[in-house]
Amino acid sequence: MPRFAGFAELNRYRRKLLALGVIGVDASGVGFGNLSIRNGATPRFYITGSATAGISELMPADYAKVVAYDFVRNWLECEGITVASSESLTHAAVYESDPTARAVIHCHDQKLWAALLDEAPTTPKRVEYGTPEMAYAVRRLFEAPEVRRRKIFVMAAHDGGLVTFGRDLQEAFGILKNEMASHLKDVKHRHVLNSELRKSSRAGRRAKERRAHP
């Protein structure tokens, strides 16, 4: 794979995702997460290769260029020496469903996934990742306006799996960061409320005890 337009941007945002811990390799040595960019205005796209999540810095040869796909046959045609990510059909479904999408990020964040499950657009729990059924499920999500507005969806059957997209990687990454910040804010807000409720409850008990024992 020769050096291609967008290669430096892909690596730059991949480093950001690695730093956040939302792509990488788990304790069992299994890689997770991938990202892609569209090849101009075509349905083709460049995507991180399979089993590259543990590599700190990718070379052009670590990416595959998806030049054709078929959901029915669960089939891809790629250029390059690496095997395209198993989530390539999911990326293809996003690009096919939203002509304005130029970048897709698939990452994992267990806490954010749990918070957004069925709150944000969510694929059915019976649909496994990396399958034609997932590609079809993603296309169905785009029949409703919310996924285009929020630019994020949850993979219910893929523990921790989230997908963001945008007109470029900056937007797709920004969507992820904003959702993470919003979730953290909600967690802190609930913590403050619970703390205030506990204080109020203790104050109520003390007042009751004073009335009982003047």
Secondary structure as the mmCIF struct_conf table of DSSP 4:
data_model
#
loop_
_struct_conf.conf_type_id
_struct_conf.id
_struct_conf.beg_label_comp_id
_struct_conf.beg_label_asym_id
_struct_conf.beg_label_seq_id
_struct_conf.end_label_comp_id
_struct_conf.end_label_asym_id
_struct_conf.end_label_seq_id
TURN_TY1_P TURN_TY1_P1 ALA A 5 GLY A 6
HELX_RH_AL_P HELX_RH_AL_P1 PHE A 7 LEU A 20
TURN_TY1_P TURN_TY1_P2 GLY A 21 GLY A 21
BEND BEND1 VAL A 22 ILE A 23
STRN STRN1 GLY A 24 VAL A 25
TURN_TY1_P TURN_TY1_P3 ALA A 27 SER A 28
BEND BEND2 GLY A 29 GLY A 29
STRN STRN2 GLY A 31 PHE A 32
STRN STRN3 ASN A 34 ARG A 38
TURN_TY1_P TURN_TY1_P4 GLY A 40 ALA A 41
BEND BEND3 THR A 42 PRO A 43
STRN STRN4 PHE A 45 THR A 48
STRN STRN5 GLY A 49 GLY A 49
TURN_TY1_P TURN_TY1_P5 SER A 50 ALA A 51
TURN_TY1_P TURN_TY1_P6 ALA A 53 GLY A 54
BEND BEND4 SER A 56 GLU A 57
HELX_RH_3T_P HELX_RH_3T_P1 PRO A 60 ASP A 62
STRN STRN6 TYR A 63 ASP A 70
TURN_TY1_P TURN_TY1_P7 PHE A 71 ASN A 74
STRN STRN7 TRP A 75 GLU A 79
BEND BEND5 GLY A 80 THR A 82
HELX_LH_PP_P HELX_LH_PP_P1 VAL A 83 VAL A 83
STRN STRN8 ALA A 84 ALA A 84
HELX_LH_PP_P HELX_LH_PP_P2 SER A 85 SER A 85
TURN_TY1_P TURN_TY1_P8 SER A 86 GLU A 87
HELX_RH_AL_P HELX_RH_AL_P2 SER A 88 SER A 97
TURN_TY1_P TURN_TY1_P9 PRO A 99 THR A 100
STRN STRN9 ALA A 103 HIS A 108
HELX_RH_AL_P HELX_RH_AL_P3 GLN A 110 LEU A 116
TURN_TY1_P TURN_TY1_P10 LEU A 117 GLU A 119
BEND BEND6 ALA A 120 ALA A 120
STRN STRN10 THR A 122 THR A 123
TURN_TY1_P TURN_TY1_P11 LYS A 125 ARG A 126
HELX_LH_PP_P HELX_LH_PP_P3 VAL A 127 GLU A 128
TURN_TY1_P TURN_TY1_P12 TYR A 129 GLY A 130
BEND BEND7 THR A 131 THR A 131
HELX_RH_AL_P HELX_RH_AL_P4 PRO A 132 LEU A 141
TURN_TY1_P TURN_TY1_P13 PHE A 142 GLU A 143
BEND BEND8 ALA A 144 ALA A 144
HELX_RH_AL_P HELX_RH_AL_P5 PRO A 145 ARG A 150
STRN STRN11 ILE A 152 MET A 155
TURN_TY1_P TURN_TY1_P14 ALA A 156 ALA A 157
BEND BEND9 HIS A 158 HIS A 158
TURN_TY1_P TURN_TY1_P15 ASP A 159 GLY A 160
STRN STRN12 GLY A 161 GLY A 166
BEND BEND10 ARG A 167 ASP A 168
HELX_RH_AL_P HELX_RH_AL_P6 LEU A 169 ALA A 212
#
